[in-house]
Amino acid sequence: MKSTHRRNATATGALLAAAALLTVGVQAGSASAQPGESANAAAAKGQPRNPGALPAQLTPSQRAELIAKAQSTTAATAKELGLGAQEKLVVRDVVKDQDGTTHTRYERTYEGLPVLGGDLVVNRTSADRTQSVSKASNAQLQGVSTAAPADAPAAASAKALDAAKAVGSKADKADVAPRKIIWMANGVPTLAYETVIGGLQDDGTPNQLHVVTDAKTGAKLHQWQGIETGVGNTHYSGQVTLGTSQSGSNFTLNDTGRGGHKTYNLNHGTSGTGSLFSQTNDTWGNGANSNAATAGADAAYGAGVTWDFYKNVFGRSGIRGDGVAAYSRVHYGNAYVNAFWDDGCFCMTYGDGSGNNDPLTSLDVAGHEMSHGVTAATAGLEYSNESGGLNEATSDIMGTSVEFYANNPSDPGDYLIGEKIDINGDGTPLRYMDKPSKDGGSADAWYSGVGNLDVHYSSGPANHWFYLASEGSGTKTINGVNYDSPTSDGLPVTGIGRDKAQLIWYKALTTKFNSTTDYAGARAGTIAAATELYGAGSAEVNAVTDAWAAVNVGARSGGGNPGTGKVFESTTRVAIPDSPGPAVTSSVAVTGITGNAPSTLKVGVKITHTYIGDLQIDLVAPNGTSFRLQNSSSDSTANLDKTYTVNASAVAANGTWKLKVQDKGAADTGTITDFKLTF
């Protein structure tokens, strides 16, 4: 992975900047991983109070019937929802619960134009009565003129090409003509053009940059990346059983038992499918990278286990739920340090790593990459801002769950992402779920600027939530790996187990989330899913709620010491010298508080600064105890306005408290403008 200056750092690869992978098979039969619990067994293990809220296992034909039925009544549904005469609904997916409840996901059109950010989910009872509606945007879609200036498409292409060049693309034209749309994701319906630029990004990852421009002014409204960067003798998982096909004396990596998943050898090419792995015997690879079929076996195995995981745990038949497999390509490029999912080809692609020594075909990467496809087929979480972080986190959560499901002794389940592929070159994993900031860039908890981070770093709070919801906070050892998970409010979290946490996330993803869901929406969606499964006020709902509070999203279920609400504040401006200057402090004198500070002490900080990632911020108690509020990072956001929660219950309240700030990066300066404590 090439190094980049911190102020210009961008994603350097699909798994590093957008991910999703697949699998293939060798011998006819199931993957060697033990077929985890069935949907019913999982239900029993999860002990839901309402088993009817579990996902029903639908065959592809049953799903198709539900979609056709919903499509036949879209006009009536649009009328029921109060949509305008110019609006029409198009069914994208239907998910059904075991009690007959359906969750129908719709796209919208306006005067025949697609409406981006207008998607919605209608939840209906078994008696076909509408229970609730979840919309990506609550804005009214009316009064939008669809007439655009004649030069608008050309202006849209030019703006998109400029944006693509900024991420290394050398393309000189758009892949197709700009598409006229209604852009609704930002709340105000606007006539716009969506332009897609292809080519390659600066690290060799295929480019599929979507740029939205105002049809009348030409201004760029938004952009996102469409490429989401996830007997066989495998390199990472030992000897496994694969699904293969035989024709005459030849065997191929074609897993007909899992939707016809195929694994191809690109042989260091970067386009097409290369050649389907084929040979005269049914033993694939020898565990060494020098054998081309080894990476093919890893990819095929990962795809097979991921297929089994979604089918046996959630009742989902394939990535789209239609029983059709994606396909995998290995040996992409030369020393390409990444893997990526492309929804356009419905395929996963793996590079061979630095020096072609470490193919990115490990099991959790495969689960990660394929799960990008599941997200695209369900919630469609846009790959930018907070929704992009949730998209990446979904793949990390499901990739981790796939690894645990496989129960493979050569690759035991853990809460580390990409620990087998050595992408950093020093044996460390790509990401850590128990404390995301250990990777040097991910956020442990939510803050107002988290959506400005690369999506692989803004995924941190959701990854952290999943670990806390599954295992709880504090120190523990799982499958030989030591973890020590902190909480942003200093209060403990008790986990409910990974099986329940992954089920709650999946149900929220498929029935609650939409294209623009942010962290607040993810909290609401997972609490709603947990409530449907386990009942209001249940231990599961409380744990989900508390895990979100522990990553600074919302309040605790039952509180903790709420404090008195008394405020002490300093508005004295304190200049922060540029690095390598000394730390500076702002002080407040606290008086009249009995006993110790609360476990939920609120620390309000306002700082003007051109690059807040430079700042290391601490709260220093009267007795000298220091609480780290923020480490320096690569966050390029300007200005900080944030309230931190600190467990200061071991410290006497009265005395002089200090906010200590030090600039750790050269070239930017700033000022502390406000320091406030709420007891």
N, C-alpha and C positions, 0 to 999 in steps of 0.2 A: 504494500500500500504506500503510494508516494506521499511524502510529507508536503503539507501546504501551510502557508502563513496563516496564523490564527484568524486574521481579519478577512481573509479571502477563502477560508476553508469551505469547501463544498463536499458533497458526498463523492467518494472516490470509487464507488462500485455499487452494484445492485444490492448485494447483501449488506453492504455498508451504507447504501443510500436508497435501497428499494429492493425487496426480496420476495421470492417464491419459487419452489422447486417441485419435482415430480418423481415417479418411479416406473420401473418395468419389471419383467419377470424372467425366470429361466425355466425351471421345471414346472409342469402343470401341478397346481396345488396351491395351498395357502402359504402366506409368508411364514417364515420360521418363527417369527414372534408369536407368542401365545395369543390366540384371539381373545382379547380382553373381554370384559363383561358385555353381554348383549344389552340392548336398550332396556329390557325389563330388569336384567340383573343390576344394571347401573341404577335404575330407579329404586330398587330395593336397597342397594348400598347407600344411596343418597338420602333415603328415608324422607321423601317429600311428604308434607301433610296433604298435598293435593297432587297425587300421581297423575291426574288428568291433565295437569299443566306441562307434563313432559312432552317432548316432540314425538309425534307419531312417525313410525317408519313407513314411508310411502314408496311404492314402486314407481318407476318413471312414468308408467301409463296412468297411475292414480294421480300423480302430480299434474300430468298433462290435462287430465279431465278437470281438475280443480281450476287450472289456469283458463281452460276454454270456457268453463262455466262463468268464471269471474269476468272474462272478456265480453261475454254475451250480455252482461248487465252493467257495462261501464257507464252508459248514458244515465241509467237510473241512479247509479252511485254518485255520479257527478252532480245530479240534481239534488240528491239527499245531502251532499256536502255543501251545497250552495255555490257551486262553481258557476262562472259566467257562461253565456251562450257560446263564446269563442273558445272555451276550454274543453278539452277532451282528455280522457284517461286511457292509458295503455298499460295492461297488466305485465309486470316483469317477473313476479314470483309469487307463489303461495306456499306458506308453511302451515301445517295443521298440527294441533295438539291432540293428545289421546282422548280428551273429553269432547272433541269435535270443534273446538274453537279454531277459527282460521285467521291467519294474518296475511292479508293480501297487499303486496307492494306494487304501487303504481308509479309510472312516469306520467308527465303531463305535457300536453301540447296547447299552443295558443295560436289561433288562426293558422293551424297547420305547422307552426314552428315548434321545435323541441324546446322545453323549458328546463334549463339546467338549474338545479337547486329547487325544483318544484316537486320533487318526489315526496310520496307520503305512504303511510301504512294504515290500512283500515282493519281493525280487529273486530271480528264478529263471533257471536255465540253459535253453538250448534244449531240453534233455532233461526240462524241467519239474521239476528238483530245486532246492529252496530253497537259495540261497547265503547270504543274509543278510537281516536284518529291521531297519529303522530306525523307531523309535517316537518319537512326540512326548513320551510319558511312559512310563517304565519301571515305574510303580507298579502294584500288583496291584489289579484292579477286582473287589472282592468285599465282601460284608457291608454294602452300602450300602442303607439303608432308603429306599424311594421314597414313603413316606407323608409328607405335608407338612401343616402347620397350615392351617386353613380360610382364615385371613386372609393367608396368604403371598403370593398373587398381588397383592393390593392393596398390601401393603407393598413388594413389588418394584417396582410401578409408581411409587409415591411416591418411592422412592430413585432410580429412573432419571430421573424428571422433575427432581429436584434436581440430578443430575449434568448433565443437558442444559441447564438454566438457567445453569450455570456457564460454558458455552461459547456463550451468547447465544440459545439456543432459547427461543421464546415458546410452544411447544406446551403444551397443558393436559391432554393425555392421550397414552397410548402408541398407536402405529400399529395394533398388534394386541395381543391379550391376551398377558401374559407366558407364555413357553414353558418348561415344566418340563424340566430337563436334568440330566445329571451333569457337573459341572465338574471336569476332571482336569488342566488345564494347569499348575496349581501343585504337582502331585505327589501331593496327597491327594484321592482321589475324594470329592466332596461333592455332595449333592443341592442343586440350585440352580434359579433362574429366570433366563432371559435375556429382557430387555425391550428393545424397540427404540423410540427416540423420534425422530420426524421433525421437520418444520418447517425452519427456516433457522438457520444459525449467525450470529454477529454481523456477519459481512462479506457476507452474502447467499448463501454457499455452502449448498447443501442439507445438512440434518443427517440422519444415520442412525446415531445413537449407540446402541451395544449395551452394556447394563449387566447384569452378572451379580451376583446377590445370593444369599446363603445362604438356602435355603428355611426353615430352622428359626430362625435368629437375625435374619434381615433385613439382616445386614451386607453391605456392598458388597465383592465379591471381586475384581472386575476391570471394566474398560471399554475399549472401542476404537471408533474411528470407522469406519463402513462406507463412507463416501464418500472415495475415494482421489484426493487432490489431487496434464500431460503433459504442344481446346487451351485450358489455364487460364493466365491472366495473373495470377500470384500476387503477393502483397506481399513474400514473403521468398525465394522459390525461382525467380523469373524465369518464363519461359514454359515450360510443361510439358505433357505429354500426359496426359489423364485418361481413365478408363473411364466411359463414359456409355451411356445407352439412348435409343432413338428410338421414338416412337409417333406415326405420322402426321407432322405438321409440327412436333411438339414434341420437345425433347430434355430429359432429366432427369439429375441427378447420381445415377445408379443404376449402380454398377459391378458388372454381372452376372458379369464375369470374375473377380471376387474375392469370391465368396460373397454378392453382392447388397448390398454396402455402399451405404447412402444417406446423403446430406448434406442436412440440413434448416436452414431459416432461421427462428429463433425470433422475429426482428424485435423484440428486446428484451423478449420475454416470459420467464417463468421456469418454465413448466410445459408439459407436452405435447410435441409434436414440431414445432409450427409448420407450415410448408409446405415440401414437397420442392422444392428448387431446380429450376425449369423455365423454359424459354425457347424461342424459335423458331429460334435458331442455336446452333451447338456451340462457340462461343468464350465462355469464362466469365471475367468480371472484366476489369479493365484495369490491375491493379497498384496502384490507389489504394483507400484505405479507404472513400472516399465511395461506391464501387460495392459493393453488398452481396454480389455474387457473388465478389468478390476473396477474401474470407475463406473462402467456400465452396470455392473452388478450392484454397486452401492446405490446408484440412482434408481435402478429397478426395485431394489429392496425398499428404499425409502418411500417410493411411490406406492408400493403395495401395502406397507404398514399404515401409511397415511390414509389410503382408501379404506382399509379395515377399521381404523380408528373412527373415522367419521360415520361409517355404516353401523358398526357394532355399538358405539357409545351414543350417537345422536340419531341413528336411523336415517342418515343422509346417504343417498346413493350417488356417489361421485361429487365432483367439485360443484357442478351446477344443480345437483339433485336430479339429473335426467338420465343417470346410468351410463353416461359417456365419459370416457377417460381423456385426460390431457395426454401429452407426450413429453418425453425428456430428450435433451441433447447434451452430450458430454464432450469434453475436449474442445471447448470453444476458444478460439484465438490462440495466442502464444503467451504463456505465463500470465494469463488473465486472472486477476485476484478478485473474483466475484462470482455471483450467481444471480439470476434474475428471472422473474415471472413476467410474461408478456401476454396480456389478456387477448390481444389481437390474434395471435397464433394459437392461443390456449395451450401454451407450452412453457416448460421450464428449461433453463439453460445453465450449464455449470462450466466455469473455468477450471484450469488445473493448478491455480495458485502460483505463488512466487517460484520462479525457476522450474515451473511445471512439476513441483514436488509434492504439493498438497491439494489435490482436487477438492473442490468445495461441495462434496457429495455426502457429507455426514448426515445422519438420520434427522437431527433437529433442524438442519438447514432444509432438508427435503420437506419436512412438515411445515416449516416456516413459509417456504415458497408456495407450496400448494394452497396454503391457507390464504394467501393473497387472492387466489382465484375464488375461494369461498366468499371472502369479503366483497369482491367485485360482483359476485352473483347475488349477494344479499343486500347488506346495508349500503354498499357502494361508497364507503368512506373516502372522501376526496383526499388525494395524496398531497396535502399541504396544510399548514396551520395546525390547530389542535386535532382536527379530524385525521390529518396525516399521521400524527403521533399515535392516535388510537388504531389506525390501520396497521402500522408497524407493530404496535403492542399486541394486536390480535394475532399476528403471525408468530410473534415470540411466545405468546401464551399457548397457542395451539401446537407450535413446534415442540415446546417443552412437554406438553401433554402427550404428544405422539411418542416422544422418547421414553416417558414413563410407561406408557401403554405397551410399548414393544417388550419391555422387561428383558432386554438383551444383556447378558453378562459382559459382553465386550464393550458395551456403551450404556452403563447404568443411567437411569433417569437422574437429572439434576436441574438446578435453576440457573445454569450457565448457558449462554448462547454461543454456539460455534466453538466450544472448547476443544474439539477434536481437530479442527482444520488449521490451527496455529497461524491465523491470519496476521497476527501481530509479530510473528517471528520469535517470540520469547516464551511460548507455552501458555500465555494467558488467553482467556476467552474473549470473544468480541463484546459481549455484554453480560452484566450481572443483574439478576432480578431482585436479589435481597437488598442490595444497595447499589442502584444504577450508577451513581457518581463515581464508582471505582474504575469505570472505563475512561475517566478523564473528561467526559463531555456530557453525559446524560444527567438529567435532572432527577433528584430523589423525590421531589415534591412539586406540586403545581405552584406557579406564580404567574403574574399577569403577562409576562413576556415569553412564557414557555413555548407558545405557538410560533415564535420567531426562530426557534432552533431548527436545525435539520431534523427531519421526522424520525431519524434513528435515535436522536437524543431527546426529542420531546415525547418519545414513547416511554421514557423512564417512569413517570408517576403511575401509569397504568400497569407497567411491569411490576413495579414495587407493590401496587395494590394487590395484584394477583398473588404475589409471594405472601404478603401479609394475610390475605384472606384465606390462603391455603394452609400456611404453616404457623402464622403468628409472628410476633416480634421477638427480639432477643437472640441469644446464642443457641445453636443446635447443630447437630451433625446428621446429615441425611445421605445414605449410600456412600459414606466415606468423605463427603464434602462438608466443610465447616462453614456455617453461615452466622452472621450477626446483623440482624436487620433493625435499623433504628426507626423512629417515628418522628414526624415533624413537630408534633405537639408534646413529645416526651412521655406520652401515656402508652401503656401496653395494648397489644391487640392479641386476641385469642383466635387462632385459625379454625376453620370449619372443615378442612381437608381439601385436597386438590380436586377430587371427583365432584364435589359440590360446587367449588369455585369455577371450574371449567364449564360445568353445565349452566350455571347462572350467566357466565359471560356469553356462551353460545346462544342461549335463549334471548338475551338482550340484543346481541348482534343481529339475529335473524328476525326479531319481532319488534324491537324498540328503536334501534339506531337507524339513522338515515345519513344521507350524504354529507350533511353539515354538522353532525353531532360533535360537540366539544366535551371537555371534561365534566362540566356541570351536567350535560345531557347524559354522559356515560354513567355518572353517579345515579341520576334519576332512573335510567333504564335498567341498571343492574339491581337497584333496590326494588323496582317494580317486578322484575323477573323473579327475584328471591321471594317477594311477597306472594306471587302467584304459586310458586312451588312449595313454599314452606310455611306460609301464613304470616299475617301482620303481627309484628312484635316478637317473632320467633328469634331463636338464637342466631339463625342464619342471616336474617335481615339485619339484626344488630351488628353482627360481625362484618357484613358487607359495608354497612354504614360507618362503622368504626375504622375499617381499613381505609376508606376514602378520607375520613378526617385525618388519619395518620399520614396521608400524603397531601394534606392541606386543601382538600376538596370537600367543603361542607362541614357540618358540625357532628359531634359524637352523638350516638344514640341515647346515652344516658347522662352525658355530661362529665364529671370530674369536678374539681373545685372551680366554680365559675368566677370566683373573685368577687370584689365589691363594686366594680365598675368605676372606681375613682381614677381620674386621669391626671397625670403629671407630664408636663410638656416643656420642651425648649425649642424656641424658634430662632435662637442665635445662629447666625450663618458662620460655618466653619469651613475654610478653604482646605481642599485636599490636594497636597502637592503631588506632582507627577512622580512616578517611579524613577529612581530608587529612593524617593523621599520617605520620611518617617510616618508612622501612624499618627492620626489626630483623633481627638475625642470631643464629643458633645455630652454635657452632663445635665442630669435632673436630680434634685433633692427630694426624696420621698419621706413624708412625715405622716403621722396619724394613722398608720396601718398597724393593726394588732397582729403579732405573730409573724409567720413566714409569708413569703410571696405565694401566689396561687400556682397550681400546676398548669394553668392555662394563661400565663401572663402574656398579654398582647404587647408587641413591640412594633410601633409604627415608625417607619423610616422613609424619609423623602430626601433624595439626593439628585442634584442635577449633574449629569456626567455624559460625555459623548460615547462612552463604551463601558457599560456597567459590568461587563465580564472582567474588567481589570480589578474590580474591588473585592477585597477580603473584609468581611464585616463581622464584628463580635459585639455581644452585649456583656459588659463587665459589671458584676454585682458589687455591692458595698464591701463584701469580705474578700474580693479579688477573684471569685469564681467567674470563669469565662465561658460564655455560651456562643458557639460558632453559628452565626446566622447565614452566612454565605461564603463559599470559597470562590476564589477567582476562577474564571472559566472562559469559554470562547463565545459567550453571549454578547453579540454586537449591538444589543438594544441600547438606545439612548434614554437616560434618566430612569430613576428607580422610585417607585411609589408603592410600597408593600407593607403589609402587616404580618409579622412573624408570630408564631405561638411557641412559648418556651415553658418547659416544666421547671419552674424555679422554686418548687415547694420545699427544697432543702435549705433555702437561703432566707435570712431575716429580711423583711420587706423594707424597713426604714433605713435610710442612709443615702449616700450618693451613688447613683447608677450612671454608667458611662456607655455611650455608643462609640466603639473604636473602629476606625476605618483606615485601611491602608491601600494605596494604589500599587498593584503588583505588575502593571504593564506600562511600558513607555508610550508616550505620544498623546495621552489624553489627560485632562484635569477636570475637576469638578468641585462641588460644594455641598456640604450637609446643610439642608435648609430646615429640616424639622425632625425632631426626635421625641417620640411620645410613648409613655408607658400607661397601660390600662390595667389596674389591679382589680 
